[in-house]
Amino acid sequence: MYTSIPTQNSCARAWAAAAAALSTDREAYNVIVDVDKPSFLDTVDHAIISLVDQFLRGHDGYSIATVANTIFPQSLYERYGSPAFFLEYLEIYDTFRSTKRWGRYFERMIRHQVRDGTQVNPLEQLVEKLRAACSRKTGVSQCV
C-alpha cells in the first residue's frame, strides 16, 4: 500500500501535506511525495518550519537545524567545499561515533564498503554522474 501526496511547491509544504495525510491514514508505509521546487522557501515555508521547530523543542526533540545537519552537514560543506568536506565529516564522525548513535544517515551516504574491502563514496559518485550528464545535456533537466 502506498499513499501519494499531490505535488507540492516546496519541501516544507510537502512535509506538511504528508503529515496531514498520515494523521488520517496511519497505515501508510510508502509515502510518495513530489516536490516541484525543492529549494523554494517563502514566508509560508518559514512559518511551517518555525512551527515544527517550536514543537520539537517543546517536546525535548532536536531542532530542525540539528536534524537537517545529520542528513547533510551544510556548515562543513560551506567551510570546506566539495570534496574536502567528505573527509572532514568522516574525521569528525569517527570521533563521536562511539558515544552517540545518531547522525549516521550522512555517513551511510558517503561511506560504503564493497565486497573487495575497499570503500567508496556513493554520494560523490552520484554527483559526478550528474555533472557528466549535465555536460552531455542528456537526461538532466536542470544543471547547476
N, CA, C and O atoms as CSV, one atom per row, in Angstrom:
chain,resi,resn,atom,element,x,y,z
A,1,MET,N,N,0.834,-1.178,0.000
A,1,MET,CA,C,0.000,0.000,0.000
A,1,MET,C,C,0.881,1.243,0.000
A,1,MET,O,O,1.898,1.296,0.691
A,2,TYR,N,N,0.482,2.233,-0.776
A,2,TYR,CA,C,1.215,3.481,-0.766
A,2,TYR,C,C,0.226,4.645,-0.712
A,2,TYR,O,O,-0.944,4.525,-1.077
A,3,THR,N,N,0.745,5.760,-0.244
A,3,THR,CA,C,-0.035,6.986,-0.203
A,3,THR,C,C,0.679,8.003,-1.074
A,3,THR,O,O,1.848,8.316,-0.847
A,4,SER,N,N,-0.021,8.512,-2.064
A,4,SER,CA,C,0.553,9.505,-2.953
A,4,SER,C,C,0.097,10.887,-2.518
A,4,SER,O,O,-1.098,11.136,-2.353
A,5,ILE,N,N,1.049,11.775,-2.335
A,5,ILE,CA,C,0.768,13.146,-1.940
A,5,ILE,C,C,0.791,14.006,-3.204
A,5,ILE,O,O,1.737,13.912,-3.986
A,6,PRO,N,N,-0.228,14.841,-3.420
A,6,PRO,CA,C,-0.194,15.711,-4.606
A,6,PRO,C,C,1.077,16.562,-4.630
A,6,PRO,O,O,1.609,16.923,-3.580
A,7,THR,N,N,1.550,16.874,-5.811
A,7,THR,CA,C,2.759,17.677,-5.974
A,7,THR,C,C,2.659,18.967,-5.162
A,7,THR,O,O,1.645,19.665,-5.193
A,8,GLN,N,N,3.729,19.262,-4.438
A,8,GLN,CA,C,3.795,20.463,-3.613
A,8,GLN,C,C,4.877,21.389,-4.149
A,8,GLN,O,O,5.806,20.948,-4.825
A,9,ASN,N,N,4.750,22.658,-3.847
A,9,ASN,CA,C,5.668,23.674,-4.365
A,9,ASN,C,C,7.027,23.667,-3.677
A,9,ASN,O,O,8.017,24.102,-4.266
A,10,SER,N,N,7.090,23.179,-2.434
A,10,SER,CA,C,8.342,23.249,-1.676
A,10,SER,C,C,8.445,22.052,-0.733
A,10,SER,O,O,7.484,21.310,-0.532
A,11,CYS,N,N,9.625,21.888,-0.169
A,11,CYS,CA,C,9.838,20.782,0.777
A,11,CYS,C,C,8.984,20.951,2.028
A,11,CYS,O,O,8.402,19.982,2.516
A,12,ALA,N,N,8.905,22.169,2.547
A,12,ALA,CA,C,8.112,22.398,3.761
A,12,ALA,C,C,6.648,22.091,3.517
A,12,ALA,O,O,6.000,21.463,4.354
A,13,ARG,N,N,6.120,22.522,2.389
A,13,ARG,CA,C,4.718,22.240,2.070
A,13,ARG,C,C,4.501,20.743,1.847
A,13,ARG,O,O,3.465,20.199,2.231
A,14,ALA,N,N,5.477,20.079,1.227
A,14,ALA,CA,C,5.362,18.634,1.012
A,14,ALA,C,C,5.348,17.897,2.340
A,14,ALA,O,O,4.575,16.959,2.529
A,15,TRP,N,N,6.205,18.324,3.261
A,15,TRP,CA,C,6.231,17.699,4.581
A,15,TRP,C,C,4.886,17.895,5.276
A,15,TRP,O,O,4.346,16.953,5.856
A,16,ALA,N,N,4.336,19.121,5.221
A,16,ALA,CA,C,3.045,19.408,5.866
A,16,ALA,C,C,1.928,18.580,5.232
A,16,ALA,O,O,1.068,18.056,5.939
A,17,ALA,N,N,1.935,18.461,3.916
A,17,ALA,CA,C,0.903,17.670,3.234
A,17,ALA,C,C,1.020,16.193,3.599
A,17,ALA,O,O,0.009,15.524,3.813
A,18,ALA,N,N,2.237,15.689,3.670
A,18,ALA,CA,C,2.435,14.281,4.045
A,18,ALA,C,C,2.013,14.047,5.491
A,18,ALA,O,O,1.371,13.042,5.793
A,19,ALA,N,N,2.368,14.966,6.386
A,19,ALA,CA,C,1.975,14.832,7.789
A,19,ALA,C,C,0.457,14.848,7.918
A,19,ALA,O,O,-0.107,14.071,8.688
A,20,ALA,N,N,-0.208,15.726,7.170
A,20,ALA,CA,C,-1.675,15.791,7.209
A,20,ALA,C,C,-2.285,14.483,6.714
A,20,ALA,O,O,-3.237,13.976,7.306
A,21,ALA,N,N,-1.739,13.939,5.632
A,21,ALA,CA,C,-2.257,12.676,5.098
A,21,ALA,C,C,-2.044,11.536,6.083
A,21,ALA,O,O,-2.919,10.685,6.245
A,22,LEU,N,N,-0.904,11.512,6.734
A,22,LEU,CA,C,-0.610,10.434,7.684
A,22,LEU,C,C,-1.400,10.574,8.983
A,22,LEU,O,O,-1.587,9.594,9.705
A,23,SER,N,N,-1.858,11.778,9.279
A,23,SER,CA,C,-2.646,11.942,10.506
A,23,SER,C,C,-4.005,11.279,10.377
A,23,SER,O,O,-4.630,10.954,11.387
A,24,THR,N,N,-4.477,11.072,9.150
A,24,THR,CA,C,-5.765,10.401,8.944
A,24,THR,C,C,-5.598,8.951,8.511
A,24,THR,O,O,-6.494,8.137,8.733
A,25,ASP,N,N,-4.469,8.614,7.899
A,25,ASP,CA,C,-4.224,7.252,7.406
A,25,ASP,C,C,-2.940,6.737,8.037
A,25,ASP,O,O,-1.860,6.893,7.467
A,26,ARG,N,N,-3.050,6.135,9.192
A,26,ARG,CA,C,-1.858,5.708,9.934
A,26,ARG,C,C,-1.296,4.370,9.446
A,26,ARG,O,O,-0.357,3.847,10.046
A,27,GLU,N,N,-1.845,3.819,8.389
A,27,GLU,CA,C,-1.353,2.549,7.863
A,27,GLU,C,C,-0.550,2.720,6.573
A,27,GLU,O,O,-0.279,1.733,5.890
A,28,ALA,N,N,-0.174,3.922,6.233
A,28,ALA,CA,C,0.588,4.165,5.018
A,28,ALA,C,C,2.064,3.875,5.271
A,28,ALA,O,O,2.687,4.503,6.127
A,29,TYR,N,N,2.611,2.939,4.536
A,29,TYR,CA,C,4.018,2.567,4.714
A,29,TYR,C,C,4.923,3.166,3.658
A,29,TYR,O,O,6.107,3.383,3.916
A,30,ASN,N,N,4.412,3.429,2.515
A,30,ASN,CA,C,5.185,4.033,1.437
A,30,ASN,C,C,4.494,5.329,1.042
A,30,ASN,O,O,3.453,5.316,0.386
A,31,VAL,N,N,5.080,6.436,1.444
A,31,VAL,CA,C,4.503,7.739,1.134
A,31,VAL,C,C,5.321,8.347,-0.002
A,31,VAL,O,O,6.532,8.534,0.118
A,32,ILE,N,N,4.649,8.647,-1.088
A,32,ILE,CA,C,5.316,9.204,-2.261
A,32,ILE,C,C,4.998,10.686,-2.325
A,32,ILE,O,O,3.838,11.091,-2.407
A,33,VAL,N,N,6.057,11.487,-2.284
A,33,VAL,CA,C,5.912,12.941,-2.261
A,33,VAL,C,C,6.682,13.527,-3.437
A,33,VAL,O,O,7.850,13.197,-3.647
A,34,ASP,N,N,6.038,14.382,-4.191
A,34,ASP,CA,C,6.683,15.059,-5.312
A,34,ASP,C,C,6.807,16.539,-4.963
A,34,ASP,O,O,5.820,17.194,-4.626
A,35,VAL,N,N,8.036,17.059,-5.047
A,35,VAL,CA,C,8.294,18.464,-4.733
A,35,VAL,C,C,8.691,19.167,-6.028
A,35,VAL,O,O,9.673,18.802,-6.675
A,36,ASP,N,N,7.918,20.169,-6.389
A,36,ASP,CA,C,8.144,20.887,-7.641
A,36,ASP,C,C,9.418,21.731,-7.612
A,36,ASP,O,O,10.186,21.738,-8.574
A,37,LYS,N,N,9.638,22.445,-6.501
A,37,LYS,CA,C,10.806,23.337,-6.387
A,37,LYS,C,C,11.493,23.078,-5.047
A,37,LYS,O,O,11.221,23.787,-4.078
A,38,PRO,N,N,12.373,22.086,-4.968
A,38,PRO,CA,C,12.972,21.696,-3.685
A,38,PRO,C,C,13.705,22.800,-2.941
A,38,PRO,O,O,13.786,22.750,-1.714
A,39,SER,N,N,14.238,23.790,-3.636
A,39,SER,CA,C,14.989,24.839,-2.945
A,39,SER,C,C,14.146,26.088,-2.688
A,39,SER,O,O,14.672,27.088,-2.201
A,40,PHE,N,N,12.869,26.053,-3.000
A,40,PHE,CA,C,11.978,27.194,-2.808
A,40,PHE,C,C,11.655,27.381,-1.330
A,40,PHE,O,O,11.339,26.423,-0.626
A,41,LEU,N,N,11.740,28.626,-0.870
A,41,LEU,CA,C,11.371,28.999,0.507
A,41,LEU,C,C,10.716,30.365,0.480
A,41,LEU,O,O,11.273,31.315,-0.068
A,42,ASP,N,N,9.539,30.465,1.066
A,42,ASP,CA,C,8.921,31.773,1.228
A,42,ASP,C,C,8.405,31.895,2.656
A,42,ASP,O,O,8.750,31.073,3.505
A,43,THR,N,N,7.591,32.899,2.934
A,43,THR,CA,C,7.123,33.127,4.298
A,43,THR,C,C,6.266,31.968,4.815
A,43,THR,O,O,6.304,31.658,6.005
A,44,VAL,N,N,5.506,31.336,3.944
A,44,VAL,CA,C,4.701,30.175,4.364
A,44,VAL,C,C,5.621,29.026,4.775
A,44,VAL,O,O,5.388,28.372,5.792
A,45,ASP,N,N,6.646,28.787,3.996
A,45,ASP,CA,C,7.600,27.726,4.326
A,45,ASP,C,C,8.302,28.010,5.649
A,45,ASP,O,O,8.445,27.120,6.487
A,46,HIS,N,N,8.740,29.254,5.832
A,46,HIS,CA,C,9.391,29.617,7.087
A,46,HIS,C,C,8.449,29.438,8.271
A,46,HIS,O,O,8.874,29.029,9.352
A,47,ALA,N,N,7.171,29.742,8.068
A,47,ALA,CA,C,6.193,29.568,9.147
A,47,ALA,C,C,6.016,28.080,9.486
A,47,ALA,O,O,5.933,27.719,10.660
A,48,ILE,N,N,5.960,27.235,8.478
A,48,ILE,CA,C,5.842,25.784,8.707
A,48,ILE,C,C,7.058,25.280,9.476
A,48,ILE,O,O,6.920,24.561,10.466
A,49,ILE,N,N,8.240,25.657,9.019
A,49,ILE,CA,C,9.484,25.222,9.657
A,49,ILE,C,C,9.550,25.716,11.095
A,49,ILE,O,O,9.935,24.967,11.993
A,50,SER,N,N,9.181,26.960,11.315
A,50,SER,CA,C,9.208,27.529,12.661
A,50,SER,C,C,8.237,26.808,13.590
A,50,SER,O,O,8.573,26.529,14.740
A,51,LEU,N,N,7.050,26.508,13.105
A,51,LEU,CA,C,6.054,25.813,13.920
A,51,LEU,C,C,6.527,24.412,14.308
A,51,LEU,O,O,6.389,24.004,15.461
A,52,VAL,N,N,7.082,23.681,13.348
A,52,VAL,CA,C,7.595,22.341,13.640
A,52,VAL,C,C,8.777,22.422,14.598
A,52,VAL,O,O,8.895,21.607,15.512
A,53,ASP,N,N,9.645,23.394,14.392
A,53,ASP,CA,C,10.807,23.567,15.267
A,53,ASP,C,C,10.379,23.864,16.706
A,53,ASP,O,O,10.939,23.311,17.653
A,54,GLN,N,N,9.393,24.730,16.862
A,54,GLN,CA,C,8.878,25.037,18.202
A,54,GLN,C,C,8.305,23.786,18.867
A,54,GLN,O,O,8.521,23.550,20.056
A,55,PHE,N,N,7.582,23.002,18.100
A,55,PHE,CA,C,7.011,21.771,18.643
A,55,PHE,C,C,8.117,20.820,19.099
A,55,PHE,O,O,8.065,20.288,20.208
A,56,LEU,N,N,9.106,20.609,18.251
A,56,LEU,CA,C,10.200,19.691,18.589
A,56,LEU,C,C,10.935,20.143,19.845
A,56,LEU,O,O,11.186,19.341,20.745
A,57,ARG,N,N,11.276,21.407,19.905
A,57,ARG,CA,C,11.998,21.935,21.070
A,57,ARG,C,C,11.149,21.850,22.339
A,57,ARG,O,O,11.673,21.635,23.431
A,58,GLY,N,N,9.839,22.020,22.186
A,58,GLY,CA,C,8.938,21.947,23.325
A,58,GLY,C,C,8.710,20.539,23.836
A,58,GLY,O,O,8.160,20.341,24.919
A,59,HIS,N,N,9.137,19.556,23.044
A,59,HIS,CA,C,8.979,18.152,23.425
A,59,HIS,C,C,10.333,17.454,23.534
A,59,HIS,O,O,10.449,16.265,23.237
A,60,ASP,N,N,11.350,18.191,23.959
A,60,ASP,CA,C,12.702,17.672,24.154
A,60,ASP,C,C,13.280,17.013,22.906
A,60,ASP,O,O,14.075,16.078,23.000
A,61,GLY,N,N,12.875,17.505,21.738
A,61,GLY,CA,C,13.414,16.981,20.491
A,61,GLY,C,C,14.547,17.852,19.980
A,61,GLY,O,O,14.774,18.952,20.484
A,62,TYR,N,N,15.246,17.360,18.989
A,62,TYR,CA,C,16.305,18.138,18.357
A,62,TYR,C,C,15.676,19.193,17.446
A,62,TYR,O,O,14.596,18.984,16.895
A,63,SER,N,N,16.349,20.305,17.297
A,63,SER,CA,C,15.857,21.352,16.399
A,63,SER,C,C,15.918,20.847,14.961
A,63,SER,O,O,16.605,19.872,14.656
A,64,ILE,N,N,15.186,21.530,14.089
A,64,ILE,CA,C,15.212,21.162,12.674
A,64,ILE,C,C,16.616,21.315,12.105
A,64,ILE,O,O,17.042,20.497,11.290
A,65,ALA,N,N,17.335,22.340,12.518
A,65,ALA,CA,C,18.703,22.540,12.023
A,65,ALA,C,C,19.595,21.368,12.420
A,65,ALA,O,O,20.420,20.924,11.621
A,66,THR,N,N,19.443,20.863,13.634
A,66,THR,CA,C,20.242,19.721,14.085
A,66,THR,C,C,19.912,18.485,13.266
A,66,THR,O,O,20.808,17.768,12.821
A,67,VAL,N,N,18.624,18.240,13.069
A,67,VAL,CA,C,18.204,17.076,12.286
A,67,VAL,C,C,18.681,17.206,10.847
A,67,VAL,O,O,19.187,16.245,10.268
A,68,ALA,N,N,18.520,18.390,10.269
A,68,ALA,CA,C,18.950,18.606,8.887
A,68,ALA,C,C,20.447,18.374,8.727
A,68,ALA,O,O,20.885,17.833,7.711
A,69,ASN,N,N,21.232,18.777,9.720
A,69,ASN,CA,C,22.676,18.595,9.630
A,69,ASN,C,C,23.110,17.146,9.777
A,69,ASN,O,O,24.232,16.806,9.401
A,70,THR,N,N,22.249,16.277,10.318
A,70,THR,CA,C,22.587,14.852,10.306
A,70,THR,C,C,22.366,14.271,8.912
A,70,THR,O,O,22.998,13.284,8.536
A,71,ILE,N,N,21.465,14.889,8.150
A,71,ILE,CA,C,21.206,14.437,6.788
A,71,ILE,C,C,22.247,15.006,5.832
A,71,ILE,O,O,22.763,14.295,4.970
A,72,PHE,N,N,22.551,16.287,5.987
A,72,PHE,CA,C,23.585,16.919,5.168
A,72,PHE,C,C,24.278,17.987,6.000
A,72,PHE,O,O,23.639,18.959,6.402
A,73,PRO,N,N,25.571,17.829,6.266
A,73,PRO,CA,C,26.305,18.781,7.113
A,73,PRO,C,C,26.636,20.074,6.370
A,73,PRO,O,O,27.766,20.279,5.925
A,74,GLN,N,N,25.640,20.932,6.246
A,74,GLN,CA,C,25.753,22.172,5.474
A,74,GLN,C,C,26.928,23.036,5.910
A,74,GLN,O,O,27.654,23.565,5.068
A,75,SER,N,N,27.124,23.186,7.226
A,75,SER,CA,C,28.201,24.066,7.694
A,75,SER,C,C,29.578,23.550,7.269
A,75,SER,O,O,30.452,24.344,6.922
A,76,LEU,N,N,29.778,22.243,7.292
A,76,LEU,CA,C,31.056,21.681,6.820
A,76,LEU,C,C,31.220,21.903,5.324
A,76,LEU,O,O,32.310,22.229,4.855
A,77,TYR,N,N,30.139,21.726,4.579
A,77,TYR,CA,C,30.195,21.949,3.137
A,77,TYR,C,C,30.563,23.401,2.838
A,77,TYR,O,O,31.398,23.668,1.974
A,78,GLU,N,N,29.933,24.345,3.559
A,78,GLU,CA,C,30.229,25.754,3.328
A,78,GLU,C,C,31.666,26.102,3.718
A,78,GLU,O,O,32.296,26.941,3.075
A,79,ARG,N,N,32.179,25.469,4.755
A,79,ARG,CA,C,33.535,25.770,5.228
A,79,ARG,C,C,34.598,25.145,4.327
A,79,ARG,O,O,35.584,25.811,4.014
A,80,TYR,N,N,34.436,23.900,3.901
A,80,TYR,CA,C,35.498,23.180,3.191
A,80,TYR,C,C,35.230,22.955,1.711
A,80,TYR,O,O,36.168,22.730,0.946
A,81,GLY,N,N,33.981,23.011,1.294
A,81,GLY,CA,C,33.658,22.730,-0.102
A,81,GLY,C,C,33.781,21.253,-0.416
A,81,GLY,O,O,34.204,20.444,0.410
A,82,SER,N,N,33.395,20.934,-1.640
A,82,SER,CA,C,33.456,19.543,-2.073
A,82,SER,C,C,34.724,19.334,-2.889
A,82,SER,O,O,35.076,20.206,-3.683
A,83,PRO,N,N,35.403,18.251,-2.733
A,83,PRO,CA,C,35.108,17.050,-1.958
A,83,PRO,C,C,35.729,17.036,-0.559
A,83,PRO,O,O,35.572,16.053,0.166
A,84,ALA,N,N,36.425,18.099,-0.165
A,84,ALA,CA,C,37.148,18.086,1.116
A,84,ALA,C,C,36.228,17.872,2.318
A,84,ALA,O,O,36.642,17.283,3.317
A,85,PHE,N,N,34.981,18.347,2.229
A,85,PHE,CA,C,34.115,18.227,3.400
A,85,PHE,C,C,33.752,16.778,3.704
A,85,PHE,O,O,33.422,16.461,4.847
A,86,PHE,N,N,33.804,15.891,2.712
A,86,PHE,CA,C,33.554,14.469,2.977
A,86,PHE,C,C,34.568,13.936,3.994
A,86,PHE,O,O,34.199,13.284,4.971
A,87,LEU,N,N,35.841,14.222,3.751
A,87,LEU,CA,C,36.894,13.748,4.653
A,87,LEU,C,C,36.793,14.407,6.015
A,87,LEU,O,O,36.993,13.745,7.034
A,88,GLU,N,N,36.490,15.688,6.056
A,88,GLU,CA,C,36.318,16.389,7.335
A,88,GLU,C,C,35.176,15.763,8.132
A,88,GLU,O,O,35.297,15.540,9.337
A,89,TYR,N,N,34.065,15.480,7.447
A,89,TYR,CA,C,32.919,14.880,8.129
A,89,TYR,C,C,33.314,13.528,8.734
A,89,TYR,O,O,33.032,13.260,9.901
A,90,LEU,N,N,33.961,12.690,7.940
A,90,LEU,CA,C,34.325,11.358,8.428
A,90,LEU,C,C,35.287,11.436,9.606
A,90,LEU,O,O,35.198,10.632,10.534
A,91,GLU,N,N,36.200,12.392,9.577
A,91,GLU,CA,C,37.126,12.549,10.702
A,91,GLU,C,C,36.367,12.956,11.972
A,91,GLU,O,O,36.603,12.401,13.045
A,92,ILE,N,N,35.476,13.904,11.846
A,92,ILE,CA,C,34.666,14.334,12.993
A,92,ILE,C,C,33.740,13.211,13.436
A,92,ILE,O,O,33.622,12.927,14.628
A,93,TYR,N,N,33.082,12.573,12.469
A,93,TYR,CA,C,32.141,11.495,12.787
A,93,TYR,C,C,32.827,10.377,13.566
A,93,TYR,O,O,32.276,9.861,14.538
A,94,ASP,N,N,34.015,10.010,13.140
A,94,ASP,CA,C,34.718,8.915,13.811
A,94,ASP,C,C,35.054,9.240,15.261
A,94,ASP,O,O,35.205,8.325,16.071
A,95,THR,N,N,35.176,10.534,15.612
A,95,THR,CA,C,35.488,10.884,16.999
A,95,THR,C,C,34.275,10.782,17.915
A,95,THR,O,O,34.433,10.511,19.106
A,96,PHE,N,N,33.058,10.995,17.388
A,96,PHE,CA,C,31.887,10.897,18.273
A,96,PHE,C,C,31.058,9.643,18.056
A,96,PHE,O,O,30.092,9.414,18.784
A,97,ARG,N,N,31.403,8.843,17.092
A,97,ARG,CA,C,30.634,7.652,16.742
A,97,ARG,C,C,30.472,6.688,17.904
A,97,ARG,O,O,29.407,6.090,18.054
A,98,SER,N,N,31.489,6.520,18.725
A,98,SER,CA,C,31.422,5.529,19.788
A,98,SER,C,C,30.503,5.950,20.928
A,98,SER,O,O,30.035,5.100,21.686
A,99,THR,N,N,30.236,7.249,21.062
A,99,THR,CA,C,29.407,7.708,22.175
A,99,THR,C,C,27.980,8.039,21.762
A,99,THR,O,O,27.092,8.050,22.614
A,100,LYS,N,N,27.732,8.306,20.500
A,100,LYS,CA,C,26.388,8.677,20.050
A,100,LYS,C,C,25.993,7.812,18.870
A,100,LYS,O,O,26.813,7.491,18.009
A,101,ARG,N,N,24.731,7.443,18.846
A,101,ARG,CA,C,24.260,6.604,17.748
A,101,ARG,C,C,23.506,7.404,16.686
A,101,ARG,O,O,23.157,6.848,15.644
A,102,TRP,N,N,23.244,8.699,16.920
A,102,TRP,CA,C,22.531,9.480,15.911
A,102,TRP,C,C,23.535,10.066,14.926
A,102,TRP,O,O,24.741,10.043,15.168
A,103,GLY,N,N,23.030,10.589,13.817
A,103,GLY,CA,C,23.895,11.241,12.853
A,103,GLY,C,C,24.532,10.307,11.842
A,103,GLY,O,O,25.511,10.678,11.194
A,104,ARG,N,N,24.002,9.109,11.695
A,104,ARG,CA,C,24.638,8.136,10.814
A,104,ARG,C,C,24.135,8.195,9.380
A,104,ARG,O,O,24.723,7.567,8.499
A,105,TYR,N,N,23.076,8.924,9.130
A,105,TYR,CA,C,22.491,8.933,7.790
A,105,TYR,C,C,23.489,9.422,6.743
A,105,TYR,O,O,23.703,8.752,5.733
A,106,PHE,N,N,24.095,10.575,6.973
A,106,PHE,CA,C,25.049,11.109,6.001
A,106,PHE,C,C,26.261,10.198,5.868
A,106,PHE,O,O,26.788,10.009,4.772
A,107,GLU,N,N,26.695,9.642,6.979
A,107,GLU,CA,C,27.850,8.728,6.933
A,107,GLU,C,C,27.553,7.547,6.010
A,107,GLU,O,O,28.425,7.114,5.257
A,108,ARG,N,N,26.335,7.030,6.064
A,108,ARG,CA,C,25.983,5.902,5.197
A,108,ARG,C,C,25.907,6.313,3.733
A,108,ARG,O,O,26.097,5.485,2.843
A,109,MET,N,N,25.626,7.602,3.478
A,109,MET,CA,C,25.577,8.064,2.083
A,109,MET,C,C,26.966,8.230,1.490
A,109,MET,O,O,27.124,8.180,0.270
A,110,ILE,N,N,27.983,8.428,2.334
A,110,ILE,CA,C,29.316,8.731,1.783
A,110,ILE,C,C,30.364,7.665,2.077
A,110,ILE,O,O,31.497,7.771,1.607
A,111,ARG,N,N,30.009,6.647,2.842
A,111,ARG,CA,C,30.999,5.605,3.139
A,111,ARG,C,C,30.322,4.239,3.011
A,111,ARG,O,O,29.456,3.864,3.801
A,112,HIS,N,N,30.753,3.522,1.988
A,112,HIS,CA,C,30.201,2.186,1.753
A,112,HIS,C,C,31.344,1.236,1.438
A,112,HIS,O,O,32.181,1.508,0.577
A,113,GLN,N,N,31.362,0.138,2.136
A,113,GLN,CA,C,32.412,-0.856,1.892
A,113,GLN,C,C,31.898,-1.878,0.892
A,113,GLN,O,O,30.848,-2.485,1.098
A,114,VAL,N,N,32.641,-2.065,-0.190
A,114,VAL,CA,C,32.257,-3.036,-1.216
A,114,VAL,C,C,32.875,-4.392,-0.897
A,114,VAL,O,O,33.691,-4.511,0.017
A,115,ARG,N,N,32.494,-5.381,-1.630
A,115,ARG,CA,C,32.883,-6.768,-1.318
A,115,ARG,C,C,34.379,-7.012,-1.256
A,115,ARG,O,O,34.840,-7.861,-0.493
A,116,ASP,N,N,35.147,-6.268,-2.058
A,116,ASP,CA,C,36.594,-6.495,-2.032
A,116,ASP,C,C,37.278,-5.774,-0.870
A,116,ASP,O,O,38.501,-5.823,-0.744
A,117,GLY,N,N,36.480,-5.094,-0.007
A,117,GLY,CA,C,37.031,-4.433,1.158
A,117,GLY,C,C,37.338,-2.959,0.972
A,117,GLY,O,O,37.618,-2.261,1.947
A,118,THR,N,N,37.291,-2.470,-0.262
A,118,THR,CA,C,37.554,-1.047,-0.482
A,118,THR,C,C,36.311,-0.234,-0.114
A,118,THR,O,O,35.189,-0.741,-0.092
A,119,GLN,N,N,36.552,1.032,0.169
A,119,GLN,CA,C,35.445,1.925,0.496
A,119,GLN,C,C,35.202,2.879,-0.660
A,119,GLN,O,O,36.137,3.360,-1.301
A,120,VAL,N,N,33.932,3.140,-0.911
A,120,VAL,CA,C,33.548,4.086,-1.953
A,120,VAL,C,C,32.635,5.141,-1.337
A,120,VAL,O,O,32.072,4.949,-0.259
A,121,ASN,N,N,32.505,6.250,-2.040
A,121,ASN,CA,C,31.634,7.336,-1.629
A,121,ASN,C,C,30.486,7.409,-2.637
A,121,ASN,O,O,30.621,8.059,-3.674
A,122,PRO,N,N,29.349,6.747,-2.345
A,122,PRO,CA,C,28.241,6.725,-3.305
A,122,PRO,C,C,27.692,8.107,-3.651
A,122,PRO,O,O,27.303,8.345,-4.794
A,123,LEU,N,N,27.655,9.018,-2.682
A,123,LEU,CA,C,27.133,10.353,-2.954
A,123,LEU,C,C,28.044,11.091,-3.932
A,123,LEU,O,O,27.569,11.728,-4.872
A,124,GLU,N,N,29.342,11.002,-3.707
A,124,GLU,CA,C,30.281,11.658,-4.608
A,124,GLU,C,C,30.183,11.063,-6.020
A,124,GLU,O,O,30.252,11.791,-7.010
A,125,GLN,N,N,30.022,9.749,-6.102
A,125,GLN,CA,C,29.872,9.106,-7.405
A,125,GLN,C,C,28.602,9.586,-8.117
A,125,GLN,O,O,28.613,9.814,-9.326
A,126,LEU,N,N,27.507,9.738,-7.360
A,126,LEU,CA,C,26.259,10.217,-7.933
A,126,LEU,C,C,26.395,11.646,-8.439
A,126,LEU,O,O,25.917,11.966,-9.528
A,127,VAL,N,N,27.039,12.506,-7.663
A,127,VAL,CA,C,27.239,13.894,-8.080
A,127,VAL,C,C,28.073,13.939,-9.358
A,127,VAL,O,O,27.772,14.710,-10.268
A,128,GLU,N,N,29.111,13.123,-9.429
A,128,GLU,CA,C,29.942,13.094,-10.641
A,128,GLU,C,C,29.139,12.619,-11.848
A,128,GLU,O,O,29.309,13.148,-12.947
A,129,LYS,N,N,28.274,11.638,-11.664
A,129,LYS,CA,C,27.423,11.167,-12.771
A,129,LYS,C,C,26.479,12.264,-13.239
A,129,LYS,O,O,26.263,12.430,-14.440
A,130,LEU,N,N,25.906,13.023,-12.283
A,130,LEU,CA,C,25.018,14.119,-12.649
A,130,LEU,C,C,25.774,15.225,-13.384
A,130,LEU,O,O,25.270,15.790,-14.355
A,131,ARG,N,N,26.975,15.528,-12.919
A,131,ARG,CA,C,27.785,16.543,-13.605
A,131,ARG,C,C,28.111,16.101,-15.029
A,131,ARG,O,O,28.049,16.905,-15.959
A,132,ALA,N,N,28.452,14.843,-15.199
A,132,ALA,CA,C,28.757,14.323,-16.537
A,132,ALA,C,C,27.518,14.394,-17.429
A,132,ALA,O,O,27.616,14.756,-18.601
A,133,ALA,N,N,26.348,14.047,-16.875
A,133,ALA,CA,C,25.115,14.113,-17.648
A,133,ALA,C,C,24.801,15.551,-18.043
A,133,ALA,O,O,24.316,15.797,-19.147
A,134,CYS,N,N,25.071,16.498,-17.156
A,134,CYS,CA,C,24.843,17.911,-17.473
A,134,CYS,C,C,25.743,18.358,-18.617
A,134,CYS,O,O,25.313,19.108,-19.494
A,135,SER,N,N,26.974,17.906,-18.609
A,135,SER,CA,C,27.899,18.326,-19.656
A,135,SER,C,C,27.503,17.735,-21.011
A,135,SER,O,O,27.825,18.296,-22.058
A,136,ARG,N,N,26.799,16.590,-20.980
A,136,ARG,CA,C,26.334,15.974,-22.223
A,136,ARG,C,C,24.945,16.480,-22.620
A,136,ARG,O,O,24.486,16.226,-23.733
A,137,LYS,N,N,24.275,17.200,-21.705
A,137,LYS,CA,C,22.932,17.722,-21.934
A,137,LYS,C,C,21.919,16.603,-22.192
A,137,LYS,O,O,21.009,16.756,-23.006
A,138,THR,N,N,22.086,15.474,-21.486
A,138,THR,CA,C,21.142,14.375,-21.671
A,138,THR,C,C,20.589,13.925,-20.337
A,138,THR,O,O,21.345,13.696,-19.394
A,139,GLY,N,N,19.297,13.798,-20.250
A,139,GLY,CA,C,18.668,13.187,-19.090
A,139,GLY,C,C,18.556,14.044,-17.851
A,139,GLY,O,O,17.933,13.611,-16.882
A,140,VAL,N,N,19.116,15.222,-17.829
A,140,VAL,CA,C,19.039,16.065,-16.652
A,140,VAL,C,C,18.387,17.375,-17.066
A,140,VAL,O,O,18.866,18.063,-17.967
A,141,SER,N,N,17.278,17.714,-16.390
A,141,SER,CA,C,16.530,18.892,-16.805
A,141,SER,C,C,17.091,20.195,-16.252
A,141,SER,O,O,16.934,21.247,-16.871
A,142,GLN,N,N,17.746,20.137,-15.088
A,142,GLN,CA,C,18.320,21.344,-14.506
A,142,GLN,C,C,19.728,21.051,-14.035
A,142,GLN,O,O,19.946,20.125,-13.254
A,143,CYS,N,N,20.674,21.825,-14.501
A,143,CYS,CA,C,22.062,21.640,-14.089
A,143,CYS,C,C,22.532,22.889,-13.359
A,143,CYS,O,O,22.181,24.015,-13.712
A,144,VAL,N,N,23.332,22.652,-12.339
A,144,VAL,CA,C,23.906,23.791,-11.618
A,144,VAL,C,C,25.401,23.780,-11.724
A,144,VAL,O,O,26.065,24.662,-11.180
